[in-house]
Amino acid sequence: MITLRKANEEDIEIIRDIAKETWPSAYLEIIGQAQIDYMLDKMYNKGELLKQFMEGHIFLIAEEGEHQYGFAGYSITDHEARIYKLHKLYVLPSAHGKGVGKILINEVFNQVKDAGGSALQLNVNKNNKAKDFYLKAGFTVKDSVKLDIGEGYIMDDYVMEIKI
């Protein structure tokens, strides 16, 4: 049975390993290996993940026994409007179809609801098939953004949202 647990700093390597294994299957055809390498280094280096923990990001790890299948990371981004953002949700390709993503998104939604959140937002690459997963989960496309992330790379995303 797949269970979720709240991650801590000791889980940074697990998070990094899952990201390294999931990103090529999620993004290779969309952004290419060079941008994947750049973004993984920028967004998943130990210092950046530690900073996110210290800033109050909550990470959940989905596991079964000794096997970790995926993770989600979220935080509050607008205290006044009580808006939360799902920053990361990745499931190992070998675990696709087991319902891991659904378990993770449902738990993030429930935790945000319990914390008094008004909405949960996320960014997803316009060409990422995960967009369909989020639409099925009740999210709607709120906006379209192009974010310059340095080194000449652009993130061409939809901002999606679900009201709580």
N, C-alpha and C positions, 0 to 999 in steps of 0.2 A: 504494500500500500504506500502511495506517495504521501509524504508529510512535508509540511513547511516549518521552517524555523527562522528566527531572526538571526541574521549574520552579525558578526563582530569583526574587529580588525584582524583576528587570526584567520578569517576566511577570505582575505584579499586574494591569496593565490588561487583558491577555488574559483572565485569570480573571474580572475584574469584567465584561467585555463578554459572556463566555459566560453568566455568571450572569444578567445583565440580560435576555439573549435567551431563556434557558430557563425562568426562573421563571414568567412569565405563562402559558405553555402547561402547566406542571406544576401550578401552584397557583391560578390565577385563580378557577376554579369552586369551589375548596375553601375558600380564605381571603379572597378579594377583593383588589382592587388596593391599598387603603389599607394592609393588613397586609403585602402584598408589598413596597410602597415602604418601609415601616418596617423590615422585616427585612433587605432588601438594604442599606439605609443603615447598619443596626446591624452586620451580619455581613460586609459586603463593602466597607466603607470602607477606604481605603488603609492607615490606621493599624492597623486590626484585622487585616488580612491580613499586614502587615509583622510585627506582634506574633506571629502564628501561625508565620511563618517563623522568627522568633527563638526561639520556644519549641520548635522542632524538628518542626513539622508538615512532612510531606512531601507535595508536590503533584506530580502527574503530568499532563502535557498530551498528549492524543491529537491527532496531526496527520497530514496528508498533504500533502507539499510545503509550500506557504505557508499552507495552510488549517488552522486549529485547530478541532477538532470537539467537544472536551469536555475535562473534567478531573476528577480525583479528588484528595481531600486526606484524609490520615489521620495519626494520631499514637498513641504509647503513652499509655494513660490510667491503667494500674495496673502499675507496675514489678514489684511483688512477685508478682502473679498473671500477669504478662506478657500483659495484655489490651490490645489495640489498638482504636481506634475509627475507623471510616470517617466522617468529618465531612461530606464533600461528594462527590457524584458527579453530574455534570450533562453531558448531551450535547445539542448543538443540535438542535432539532426537525427541521431539514433533513437531519440525519445519522442520524436514527432508522432502524433497520433495517439499518444497515451493520455491526453488531456492535461498535461503539465501546464501549458500556457493558460488554459481556462482556469485551472486551480489558482495559479499565480494572480491572474487579473482579477478574479473574484475576491481573493483575499485582500489585494491592494484596495479594491473598491470598498470592501467592508471596513477595513482599517481607516480609510479616509472618511467614510460615513460616520464611524464611531468617534472620530476626532472632531466631528462637526464641520467637515468640509462641504463646500457648496458645489464644487466641480472638480473633475479630474481631467487633466489635459495631457497630451503627449505630442511629440513630433514623430512622423514616420516618412521615410523617403517615398516620394510619389510613385516610384516604380517597385516598391517592396510589396510582395504579396501579403505581408502581415497587415496591410491596410484592410484587406477583406476580413481578417480575423477580428480587428478592432471594430469594424462596422457591424459584424455579427454580435459582438459583445455590447452593442448599444451606443458606440461612439458615433459622432457625426463630424464631418469636415467643417471646421470653423474658419480656416484661413489657409493661405498658401504663402510660404516664405522661402527665400533664398538666403542662406547664411554663409558668409565668408569665414572659413575656419583656418585660414592661413595657408601658406605654401601654394597659393593659387587654387586651392580646393574649395568647392562650394557644396553645401548641403541644400538640396532642392526638396523641400518637405511640405507635407500637409500638417497643419496643426489640427488635431482632433480633440474633441471634448465630449464628456458625458456629464450631464447634470446629476447631482445627488439629492 
